[in-house]
Amino acid sequence: MRKELERAGKQALEEISQAKNEPELEQVRIRFLGRNGKITLLLRALGTLPPEDRPALGKLSNQLKNKLQKALAERKQKLGSEAKTEVISPDITLPGRRVWFGRLHPLTQVTQEIVEIFAALGFQVARGPDVESEYYNFEALNFPKDHPARDMQDTYYLADDIVLRTHTSPVQIRVMEKQRPPVRVIMPGRVYRNEEINARSFTVFSQVEGLYVDQQVTFGDLKGVLAAFVERFFGPDTPLRFRPSFFPFTEPSAEVDIGCFLCEGRGCRVCKKTGWLEILGAGMVDPAVFVNVDYDPEEVSGYAFGMGVDRIAMLRHGIDDIRLFYENDLRFLRQF
């Protein structure tokens, strides 16, 4: 028994010193000290020896087991330090890896350009929450209780009186509540409407709205600032027209069109044979809105306008499907 233990211990020490990596070292440990290892099986046989021989062999076996465990630990530490200092030379024959750079989403690019144009015209940027109360989203903006836009089929209700904002106009109310005239702000942000998803509409889209309130603000001021925007964004030769319209929070109201740049006014599928493309809605702020924010409509007047960034971007880049902006197809996004 003594000779077998000594022979197994010597063999184990040799294999420990020759192990080239930690997986090989672990195999040596299992082979000798594992559940069915050589030395483990020899130690189990101690119980079959005569009682007078057990103490000496038991002491020898414990010394051997401790010696092997110490050798295993030292070899493992040495292999670990060697692995850390090992230098792996790169294969210079492999082709280089292209570094991909992130870029702004096309809607973000267009939003920033719109905001920069109006900032140059003296507008400051204001933002508000995406989750709004019915008061800010409807009531303060002069939407009557029975207005179709307040129905469930158009608005996402999170609670009885809490909605995902359907336009960025609530920011107008929040700004006017905190600031006395003059007010000149531009309000970019996302809005949400329960609409059918198709090539021309989506349930989430981006808007940019503007508001100017001061003494003696006229519709002519509104036309001037929008004409300046169209000239800078679409080009100096872009035709522009105003059509009468209706919005609950402006009076009078107008839709603003530009000449179709695809057919140059002759009429095509994109402009529905009219020669014009609608880009935004605008109008003079309704006196009822001023009353809601404690402004005196006899002393101040103002205009407001709002445009869909998605539609502007589609016109700018000749895109015929709004869904492309939200599908995260890199083949599409990398073009911008």
C-alpha positions as CSV (number, residue, x, y, z in Angstrom):
1,M,0.0,0.0,0.0
2,R,2.8,2.4,0.9
3,K,4.6,1.7,-2.4
4,E,1.4,2.2,-4.4
5,L,0.7,5.6,-2.7
6,E,4.3,6.8,-3.3
7,R,4.2,5.7,-6.9
8,A,0.8,7.4,-7.5
9,G,2.0,10.5,-5.8
10,K,5.2,10.7,-7.9
11,Q,3.2,10.2,-11.1
12,A,0.7,12.9,-10.1
13,L,3.5,15.5,-9.3
14,E,5.1,14.8,-12.7
15,E,1.8,15.3,-14.6
16,I,1.1,18.5,-12.6
17,S,4.4,20.0,-13.6
18,Q,3.8,19.1,-17.3
19,A,0.3,20.5,-17.5
20,K,0.3,23.3,-20.2
21,N,-2.9,25.0,-19.3
22,E,-5.6,25.1,-16.7
23,P,-8.0,22.6,-18.5
24,E,-5.1,20.0,-18.6
25,L,-4.3,20.7,-14.9
26,E,-7.9,20.1,-14.0
27,Q,-7.9,16.7,-15.8
28,V,-4.8,15.7,-13.7
29,R,-6.6,16.7,-10.5
30,I,-9.6,14.6,-11.5
31,R,-7.4,11.6,-12.5
32,F,-5.7,11.5,-9.1
33,L,-7.8,13.3,-6.5
34,G,-11.3,13.1,-8.1
35,R,-14.1,11.0,-6.8
36,N,-12.7,7.9,-8.6
37,G,-9.1,9.1,-8.8
38,K,-6.2,6.8,-8.2
39,I,-5.2,8.2,-4.9
40,T,-8.8,8.6,-3.7
41,L,-9.4,4.8,-4.3
42,L,-6.2,3.9,-2.5
43,L,-7.3,6.0,0.5
44,R,-10.7,4.2,0.6
45,A,-8.8,0.9,0.9
46,L,-7.1,2.0,4.2
47,G,-10.1,0.6,6.0
48,T,-9.2,-3.0,4.9
49,L,-5.7,-2.8,6.5
50,P,-4.8,-4.2,9.9
51,P,-5.4,-1.7,12.7
52,E,-1.7,-1.4,13.6
53,D,-0.8,-0.3,10.0
54,R,-3.5,2.3,9.6
55,P,-2.0,5.2,11.6
56,A,1.3,5.3,9.7
57,L,-0.4,5.0,6.3
58,G,-3.1,7.4,7.2
59,K,-0.5,10.1,8.1
60,L,1.4,9.3,4.8
61,S,-1.8,9.6,2.8
62,N,-2.7,13.0,4.3
63,Q,0.8,14.4,3.7
64,L,0.6,13.2,0.1
65,K,-2.8,14.7,-0.5
66,N,-1.8,18.0,1.0
67,K,1.4,18.0,-1.1
68,L,-0.6,17.4,-4.3
69,Q,-3.1,20.1,-3.5
70,K,-0.3,22.6,-2.9
71,A,1.3,21.6,-6.2
72,L,-1.9,22.0,-8.0
73,A,-2.5,25.5,-6.6
74,E,1.0,26.6,-7.4
75,R,0.9,25.3,-10.9
76,K,-2.5,26.9,-11.5
77,Q,-1.2,30.3,-10.3
78,K,1.8,30.0,-12.6
79,L,-0.3,29.1,-15.6
80,G,-2.6,32.1,-14.9
81,S,0.3,34.6,-14.7
82,E,1.8,33.1,-17.9
83,A,-1.6,33.6,-19.7
84,K,-1.8,37.2,-18.7
85,T,1.7,38.0,-20.0
86,E,1.2,36.1,-23.3
87,V,1.2,38.4,-26.3
88,I,-1.1,37.5,-29.1
89,S,0.2,38.9,-32.4
90,P,-2.5,40.1,-34.8
91,D,-2.8,38.4,-38.1
92,I,-1.9,41.3,-40.5
93,T,-3.1,39.3,-43.5
94,L,-6.8,39.6,-42.4
95,P,-8.8,42.4,-44.1
96,G,-9.5,45.5,-42.0
97,R,-12.8,45.9,-40.2
98,R,-14.9,48.9,-41.3
99,V,-15.8,51.3,-38.4
100,W,-19.5,52.2,-38.6
101,F,-20.3,55.7,-37.4
102,G,-23.8,56.6,-35.9
103,R,-25.8,59.4,-37.5
104,L,-28.9,61.3,-36.8
105,H,-32.3,59.9,-37.8
106,P,-33.7,61.7,-40.9
107,L,-36.7,63.0,-38.8
108,T,-34.2,64.4,-36.2
109,Q,-32.2,66.1,-39.0
110,V,-35.3,67.8,-40.4
111,T,-36.5,68.8,-37.0
112,Q,-33.2,70.4,-36.2
113,E,-33.2,72.3,-39.5
114,I,-36.7,73.6,-38.9
115,V,-35.8,74.7,-35.3
116,E,-32.6,76.4,-36.5
117,I,-34.6,78.4,-39.1
118,F,-37.1,79.7,-36.6
119,A,-34.4,80.3,-34.0
120,A,-32.7,82.6,-36.5
121,L,-36.1,84.4,-36.6
122,G,-36.1,85.0,-32.9
123,F,-38.0,81.9,-31.6
124,Q,-36.9,80.1,-28.4
125,V,-37.4,76.3,-28.0
126,A,-40.0,75.0,-25.5
127,R,-40.9,71.4,-24.7
128,G,-43.6,69.6,-22.7
129,P,-44.6,66.1,-21.6
130,D,-45.9,63.5,-23.9
131,V,-48.5,62.4,-21.4
132,E,-51.0,65.2,-20.9
133,S,-54.3,65.9,-19.1
134,E,-57.4,66.5,-21.1
135,Y,-57.4,70.1,-19.9
136,Y,-54.1,70.9,-21.6
137,N,-54.6,68.8,-24.6
138,F,-58.2,69.9,-25.3
139,E,-60.1,72.2,-22.9
140,A,-57.5,75.0,-22.6
141,L,-57.2,74.9,-26.5
142,N,-61.0,75.6,-26.9
143,F,-61.9,72.1,-28.0
144,P,-65.6,71.6,-27.1
145,K,-66.7,68.5,-25.1
146,D,-68.3,67.0,-28.2
147,H,-65.4,67.5,-30.6
148,P,-64.6,64.4,-32.6
149,A,-60.9,64.5,-31.8
150,R,-61.7,63.7,-28.1
151,D,-63.3,60.4,-29.0
152,M,-61.5,57.1,-28.2
153,Q,-61.0,56.3,-31.8
154,D,-58.7,59.2,-32.3
155,T,-57.0,59.7,-28.9
156,Y,-55.0,57.3,-26.7
157,Y,-56.5,57.5,-23.2
158,L,-54.3,56.3,-20.4
159,A,-57.0,57.1,-17.8
160,D,-60.3,59.0,-17.7
161,D,-58.6,62.4,-18.1
162,I,-55.0,61.4,-19.1
163,V,-54.0,61.1,-22.7
164,L,-51.0,60.7,-24.9
165,R,-50.9,64.2,-26.5
166,T,-52.4,64.4,-29.9
167,H,-50.5,67.5,-30.8
168,T,-47.7,69.7,-29.3
169,S,-50.2,72.6,-28.8
170,P,-50.5,71.9,-25.1
171,V,-47.0,73.3,-24.7
172,Q,-48.4,76.6,-25.8
173,I,-50.7,76.7,-22.8
174,R,-48.0,75.6,-20.4
175,V,-45.6,78.4,-21.7
176,M,-48.3,81.1,-21.6
177,E,-49.3,80.1,-18.0
178,K,-45.7,80.7,-16.9
179,Q,-44.7,83.7,-19.0
180,R,-46.3,87.0,-19.7
181,P,-46.2,88.5,-23.2
182,P,-44.2,88.9,-25.4
183,V,-43.9,85.1,-26.1
184,R,-42.1,83.8,-29.1
185,V,-41.5,80.0,-28.9
186,I,-41.1,77.0,-31.2
187,M,-42.2,73.6,-29.8
188,P,-40.9,70.3,-31.4
189,G,-42.0,66.9,-30.1
190,R,-43.7,63.6,-30.8
191,V,-47.4,63.2,-30.8
192,Y,-49.7,60.2,-30.9
193,R,-53.0,59.4,-32.6
194,N,-55.1,56.3,-33.0
195,E,-54.9,56.2,-36.8
196,E,-54.7,53.4,-39.3
197,I,-51.1,52.7,-40.3
198,N,-50.5,53.0,-44.0
199,A,-48.2,54.8,-46.4
200,R,-49.5,58.2,-45.5
201,S,-50.3,57.9,-41.7
202,F,-48.8,56.4,-38.6
203,T,-49.8,56.2,-34.9
204,V,-46.8,58.3,-33.8
205,F,-45.3,61.2,-35.6
206,S,-43.3,64.4,-35.0
207,Q,-44.6,68.0,-35.0
208,V,-43.1,71.4,-34.7
209,E,-45.4,74.2,-33.6
210,G,-44.8,77.9,-33.2
211,L,-46.4,80.7,-31.1
212,Y,-46.0,84.4,-31.1
213,V,-48.0,86.6,-28.7
214,D,-47.5,90.4,-28.2
215,Q,-49.3,93.6,-28.8
216,Q,-50.6,94.3,-32.3
217,V,-49.6,91.0,-33.8
218,T,-51.3,90.6,-37.2
219,F,-52.1,87.9,-39.8
220,G,-49.6,89.7,-42.0
221,D,-46.9,88.9,-39.4
222,L,-47.8,85.3,-39.6
223,K,-47.7,85.2,-43.4
224,G,-44.3,86.9,-43.3
225,V,-42.6,84.5,-40.9
226,L,-44.0,81.4,-42.8
227,A,-42.9,82.9,-46.1
228,A,-39.4,83.3,-44.7
229,F,-39.5,79.7,-43.5
230,V,-40.6,78.3,-46.8
231,E,-37.9,80.3,-48.7
232,R,-35.1,79.1,-46.4
233,F,-36.3,75.4,-46.2
234,F,-37.6,74.7,-49.7
235,G,-35.9,77.4,-51.7
236,P,-36.5,81.0,-52.8
237,D,-38.5,80.1,-55.9
238,T,-41.1,77.9,-54.0
239,P,-44.7,79.0,-54.7
240,L,-46.8,79.6,-51.5
241,R,-50.5,80.0,-50.8
242,F,-52.8,80.3,-47.8
243,R,-56.3,78.6,-47.8
244,P,-59.1,79.3,-45.3
245,S,-59.5,76.5,-42.8
246,F,-60.7,75.9,-39.2
247,F,-59.0,75.0,-35.9
248,P,-60.6,75.3,-32.5
249,F,-57.8,77.3,-31.1
250,T,-57.2,79.8,-33.9
251,E,-59.5,82.3,-35.6
252,P,-59.1,83.0,-38.5
253,S,-57.3,79.8,-39.5
254,A,-55.5,78.8,-42.7
255,E,-53.9,75.8,-44.4
256,V,-50.5,76.6,-46.0
257,D,-49.5,74.9,-49.3
258,I,-46.4,75.0,-51.4
259,G,-46.2,74.3,-55.2
260,C,-45.6,70.7,-56.0
261,F,-41.9,70.4,-56.8
262,L,-42.4,67.1,-58.6
263,C,-44.7,68.2,-61.3
264,E,-44.0,72.0,-60.9
265,G,-47.7,72.8,-60.6
266,R,-48.9,70.8,-63.6
267,G,-50.6,68.1,-61.4
268,C,-49.4,64.6,-60.4
269,R,-50.2,61.6,-58.2
270,V,-48.4,63.1,-55.2
271,C,-50.3,66.4,-55.2
272,K,-53.5,64.7,-56.3
273,K,-53.6,66.6,-59.6
274,T,-53.8,70.0,-57.8
275,G,-50.3,71.2,-58.2
276,W,-50.1,72.1,-54.5
277,L,-48.8,70.2,-51.4
278,E,-50.1,71.0,-47.9
279,I,-47.3,71.6,-45.4
280,L,-48.9,73.1,-42.2
281,G,-51.8,74.8,-40.5
282,A,-51.8,78.2,-38.9
283,G,-54.0,81.1,-37.7
284,M,-54.5,83.8,-35.1
285,V,-54.8,82.6,-31.5
286,D,-58.5,82.5,-30.5
287,P,-59.3,85.0,-27.7
288,A,-60.9,82.1,-25.7
289,V,-57.4,80.6,-25.4
290,F,-56.0,83.8,-24.1
291,V,-58.7,83.9,-21.4
292,N,-57.7,80.4,-20.3
293,V,-54.2,81.5,-19.6
294,D,-55.2,84.8,-18.0
295,Y,-54.1,87.0,-20.9
296,D,-56.3,90.0,-21.8
297,P,-57.4,89.5,-25.5
298,E,-58.1,93.2,-25.7
299,E,-54.4,94.0,-25.0
300,V,-52.6,91.2,-26.8
301,S,-52.9,89.2,-30.0
302,G,-50.9,86.4,-31.5
303,Y,-50.5,83.7,-34.1
304,A,-49.8,80.0,-34.0
305,F,-48.7,77.4,-36.6
306,G,-47.9,73.7,-36.6
307,M,-46.4,71.3,-39.1
308,G,-45.8,67.6,-39.3
309,V,-42.1,66.9,-39.5
310,D,-42.7,63.5,-41.1
311,R,-44.6,65.1,-44.0
312,I,-42.0,67.8,-44.4
313,A,-39.2,65.2,-44.5
314,M,-41.2,63.1,-47.1
315,L,-41.5,66.2,-49.3
316,R,-37.8,67.1,-48.8
317,H,-36.5,63.7,-49.7
318,G,-39.1,62.4,-52.1
319,I,-40.2,59.6,-49.7
320,D,-43.6,58.0,-50.5
321,D,-44.2,55.8,-47.4
322,I,-44.1,57.2,-43.8
323,R,-43.6,53.8,-42.4
324,L,-40.0,53.8,-43.6
325,F,-39.1,56.3,-40.8
326,Y,-40.1,53.8,-38.1
327,E,-39.1,50.4,-39.4
328,N,-35.4,50.9,-38.5
329,D,-34.2,49.5,-41.8
330,L,-30.5,50.4,-42.0
331,R,-30.6,50.3,-45.8
332,F,-33.0,53.2,-45.7
333,L,-31.5,55.1,-42.7
334,R,-27.9,55.1,-44.1
335,Q,-29.0,57.2,-47.0
336,F,-29.3,60.2,-44.7
